[in-house]
Amino acid sequence: MNPEPGRLDATGRTTVTGHDVVDAHHHLWVRARTPQDWIDPDTMAAIDRDFEPADLPAAAHGVRATVVVQSASAWAESEELLATCASPEGRAARLAGAVVWADLTAPDLADRLAALRAGPGGEHLVGVRTMVQAEPDPDYLDRADVRRGIAAVGAAGFAFDLVLRDHQLAAAARLVAALPDVRFVLDHLGKPRLDAAAAPGTPRDVLVAWRADLAALAAHENVTAKLSGLVTEARWDAWTPADLRPAVDHALDVLGPDRLMVGSDWPVCLLASDYGRWLETLRVLLAGLTPTESAAVWAGTARRVYHLTDPADAPVAVPQTEESHP
């Protein structure tokens, strides 16, 4: 019998072999080509190195397809991620799609996206993301030039990933209401403050505003979201699945399984969890779903929203060697 999603196999490794599972959010970087200036070498030593396709543990855990997501605001990285998806190394690592960076305010954005699609690995282009969370302008998502760019992304047939912080969710709701024809994907559930929510002596429910804002965003049918990045919003060295449950349960309530997808946020997750522990945590948090609902969250939503197919050369057998982490 094949193990269920997140079960431990005979080697003690969490595996999802035998089930259609898509890791809809991870990163790759080689810092000599795409510097990652946001990495603090003191507090983020676990990820202060390069991460290439051969390092990605998805295939070893039975994941059938992955989506690699930009981590640098650079056109060169966008081209490199697409080429990597099409490479033998990318296919072996199960890379099926890429969400890349693009300058939303570029007057020739449509032409640039067309050039990416026509270039090496262009068939793997599934979405665009910019670092909204780092924008100092509180009205950034309301700007006409930004909205024109996002509309161009949608018109080209791609999803737009929203990576933002909880206080930006209200602006995101205005954006998605204004652009109903664009497919939006909210990364990391909008980064709820799970660390503060779990802190001893917290005087009030710090998730109240996040819950209301996520519900308002979820009211728009052109929005899906990722169960990803939650361990690094919790206490890195002391989180438990129970700390994450309020966020996951609320997302299931307001979005439903057919508008949620799973993602590892690897290697960023290594700050608080290895890949296998995160899969096991997801299994625990999603254990109450029906088979149909599980199929949606573990793979179906990601395949539908990102128009994914499996990497052509992905191996079927799961290696039986132990996983290593930086």
C-alpha positions in Angstrom: 0.0 0.0 0.0 1.3 3.5 -0.8 1.8 5.8 2.1 -0.7 8.7 2.5 0.5 12.3 2.0 3.1 13.1 4.7 3.4 9.5 6.0 6.8 8.2 7.1 8.3 5.5 4.8 10.5 2.7 5.9 13.6 5.0 6.1 11.8 7.4 8.4 11.5 10.0 5.7 8.2 11.8 5.2 7.0 10.9 1.8 4.0 11.6 -0.5 4.7 8.8 -2.9 1.6 7.5 -4.7 -0.3 10.8 -4.5 -0.4 13.7 -6.9 1.4 16.4 -4.9 2.6 19.8 -6.2 5.0 21.9 -4.2 3.7 25.2 -5.5 6.3 27.5 -3.9 10.1 27.1 -3.5 13.2 29.0 -4.5 16.6 28.5 -6.1 19.5 30.8 -6.1 23.2 31.1 -7.0 24.3 34.3 -5.3 27.1 35.0 -7.7 24.5 35.4 -10.4 21.6 36.7 -8.4 22.6 38.2 -5.1 20.2 37.7 -2.2 20.8 40.8 -0.2 17.9 40.1 2.2 19.7 37.1 3.8 21.2 38.1 7.2 24.3 35.8 7.6 23.9 36.0 11.4 20.2 35.2 11.9 19.8 33.3 8.6 22.9 31.2 8.5 20.9 28.1 7.5 20.2 29.6 4.1 23.3 31.7 3.6 24.5 29.6 0.7 23.6 28.6 -2.9 20.6 26.3 -3.6 20.4 24.6 -6.9 18.1 22.0 -8.4 20.1 19.0 -7.2 19.6 20.3 -3.6 15.8 20.4 -3.8 14.4 17.5 -1.7 11.0 17.5 -3.4 11.6 14.4 -5.5 13.0 12.4 -2.6 9.7 13.0 -0.8 7.6 11.9 -3.6 6.5 15.3 -4.9 5.5 15.1 -8.6 5.9 18.7 -9.7 7.1 22.0 -8.3 6.8 25.7 -9.0 10.0 27.8 -8.5 9.4 31.4 -7.5 11.6 34.5 -7.9 13.6 35.7 -5.0 15.4 38.6 -6.7 14.0 41.6 -8.6 16.2 40.9 -11.7 15.4 40.1 -15.3 18.5 37.9 -15.4 17.0 35.7 -12.7 13.7 35.4 -14.6 15.5 34.1 -17.6 17.7 31.8 -15.6 14.7 30.2 -13.7 13.0 29.4 -17.0 16.1 27.9 -18.5 16.6 25.9 -15.4 13.1 24.4 -15.6 13.9 23.2 -19.1 17.3 21.7 -18.2 17.9 18.0 -17.4 18.7 19.1 -13.8 15.4 21.0 -13.5 13.4 18.1 -14.9 15.0 15.7 -12.5 14.2 18.0 -9.6 10.5 18.0 -10.8 10.5 21.7 -11.8 7.2 22.2 -13.7 6.7 26.0 -13.7 8.3 29.3 -12.7 6.8 32.5 -11.2 9.3 35.2 -12.3 9.9 38.8 -11.7 9.0 41.5 -14.2 8.9 45.3 -14.0 5.2 46.0 -13.8 5.7 49.7 -14.8 7.7 49.0 -18.0 5.8 50.4 -21.0 6.8 47.3 -23.0 5.9 44.8 -20.4 3.7 42.7 -22.8 6.6 42.5 -25.2 9.0 41.5 -22.5 6.7 38.7 -21.3 6.3 37.5 -24.8 10.1 37.4 -25.2 10.4 35.3 -22.0 7.8 32.9 -23.3 9.6 32.6 -26.6 13.0 32.1 -24.9 14.7 29.1 -23.4 12.2 27.4 -21.0 9.5 29.8 -21.9 6.9 27.1 -21.8 7.4 26.9 -18.1 6.4 30.5 -17.4 3.3 30.4 -15.3 3.2 33.6 -13.3 4.8 36.9 -12.3 5.7 38.2 -8.8 7.1 41.4 -7.5 8.2 42.1 -3.9 5.0 44.0 -2.8 6.0 43.3 0.8 9.0 45.6 0.4 7.2 48.5 -1.2 7.3 51.6 1.2 4.3 53.3 -0.6 1.1 52.3 1.1 -0.8 53.1 -2.1 1.4 51.0 -4.3 -1.3 48.5 -5.3 -3.7 51.4 -6.0 -1.4 53.0 -8.5 -2.6 53.1 -12.1 0.8 52.1 -13.6 1.1 49.1 -11.3 -2.5 48.0 -12.0 -1.9 48.4 -15.8 1.2 46.1 -15.4 -0.7 43.5 -13.5 -3.6 43.6 -16.0 -1.0 43.0 -18.7 0.3 39.9 -16.8 -3.3 38.6 -16.7 -3.9 39.4 -20.4 -0.8 37.4 -21.3 -2.4 34.4 -19.5 -0.3 34.3 -16.4 -1.1 34.4 -12.7 0.1 37.2 -10.5 1.5 36.1 -7.1 1.0 38.5 -4.2 3.7 38.4 -1.6 2.8 40.9 1.0 2.4 41.5 4.8 -0.8 41.3 6.8 -1.3 45.1 6.8 -1.3 45.1 3.0 -4.2 42.7 2.6 -6.9 45.5 2.5 -5.1 47.1 -0.5 -4.8 43.6 -2.1 -8.6 43.3 -1.8 -9.1 46.5 -3.7 -6.7 45.4 -6.4 -8.3 42.0 -7.0 -11.8 43.7 -7.1 -10.5 46.1 -9.8 -9.0 43.4 -11.9 -11.5 40.5 -11.9 -10.0 38.9 -15.0 -6.6 38.3 -13.4 -5.8 35.1 -11.5 -4.2 36.2 -8.2 -2.3 33.8 -5.8 -1.7 35.0 -2.3 1.6 33.7 -1.0 2.0 32.5 2.6 -1.6 33.4 3.5 -0.6 37.1 3.7 1.9 36.4 6.5 -0.2 36.3 9.7 1.7 37.1 12.8 1.8 33.6 14.2 4.8 34.4 16.3 3.0 37.1 18.3 -0.2 35.0 18.4 1.6 32.2 20.2 3.7 34.3 22.5 2.9 33.9 26.2 1.0 36.7 27.7 -0.3 38.1 24.4 -3.0 40.5 25.6 -5.4 40.1 22.6 -6.0 38.1 19.5 -3.4 39.6 17.2 -4.9 37.7 14.3 -8.3 39.5 14.4 -7.5 42.0 11.6 -5.7 39.4 9.5 -8.8 37.1 9.7 -11.1 39.9 8.6 -8.8 41.1 5.8 -8.2 37.6 4.5 -12.0 36.9 4.5 -12.5 40.1 2.5 -9.9 39.1 0.0 -11.3 35.6 -0.3 -14.7 37.0 -1.2 -13.3 37.5 -4.7 -13.3 34.4 -6.8 -10.2 35.3 -8.7 -8.1 34.7 -5.6 -6.3 31.5 -4.5 -3.7 31.2 -1.8 -0.8 29.1 -0.7 -0.4 27.2 2.6 3.3 28.1 2.6 5.8 30.2 4.6 3.9 29.8 7.8 6.8 28.3 9.9 8.9 31.4 9.4 6.0 33.6 10.5 5.8 31.5 13.7 8.6 31.2 16.4 11.4 29.6 14.4 12.8 27.6 17.2 9.6 26.7 19.2 6.6 26.4 16.8 4.2 23.4 16.8 1.5 22.4 14.3 -1.0 23.8 16.9 0.6 27.3 16.4 -0.2 27.1 12.7 -3.7 25.6 12.9 -5.6 28.9 13.4 -4.2 30.3 10.1 -4.8 27.1 8.2 -8.3 26.5 9.5 -9.3 30.1 8.8 -8.0 29.8 5.2 -9.9 26.6 4.7 -13.1 28.3 6.0 -12.9 31.4 3.8 -11.2 30.0 0.7 -12.1 26.3 0.7 -9.8 23.5 -0.4 -10.4 24.2 -4.1 -8.7 27.6 -3.7 -5.8 26.5 -1.6 -2.5 24.9 -2.6 0.5 23.7 -0.6 4.1 25.1 -0.9 7.3 24.4 1.1 8.9 27.9 0.8 12.2 25.9 0.7 14.9 26.8 1.3 13.6 29.7 3.4 11.7 27.1 5.5 15.0 25.7 6.7 15.2 28.6 9.1 12.5 26.9 11.1 11.8 23.4 9.6 13.3 20.9 7.2 11.3 19.8 4.2 10.0 16.5 5.7 8.8 18.1 8.9 6.8 20.6 6.9 5.1 17.9 4.8 4.3 16.0 8.0 2.9 19.2 9.5 0.6 19.7 6.5 -0.6 16.1 6.8 -1.6 16.8 10.4 -3.3 20.1 9.6 -5.2 18.8 6.6 -6.1 15.4 8.1 -9.8 16.3 8.3 -10.3 16.8 4.6 -12.2 14.4 2.3 -10.2 12.7 -0.5 -11.6 15.2 -3.0 -10.7 18.1 -0.8 -7.2 16.7 -0.2 -6.6 16.2 -3.9 -7.4 19.9 -4.5 -5.1 21.3 -1.8 -2.2 18.9 -2.4 -2.1 19.3 -6.2 -5.4 20.2 -8.0 -5.5 23.9 -7.2 -1.9 24.5 -8.2 -2.3 22.5 -11.5 -5.5 24.4 -12.4 -4.2 27.9 -11.5 -0.7 27.6 -12.9 -1.7 25.3 -15.8 0.9 22.8 -14.8 2.0 19.5 -16.3 4.6 17.1 -14.9 8.2 17.5 -16.0 8.7 15.2 -18.9 11.7 13.4 -17.6 10.8 13.2 -13.9 11.9 9.9 -12.5 9.3 7.6 -11.0 11.3 5.9 -8.3 12.0 7.7 -5.0 15.6 7.5 -3.9 16.1 5.8 -0.6 19.1 7.8 0.7 18.8 10.1 3.7 18.1 13.7 3.1 20.7 16.3 4.1 20.2 19.9 5.0 22.5 22.9 5.2 
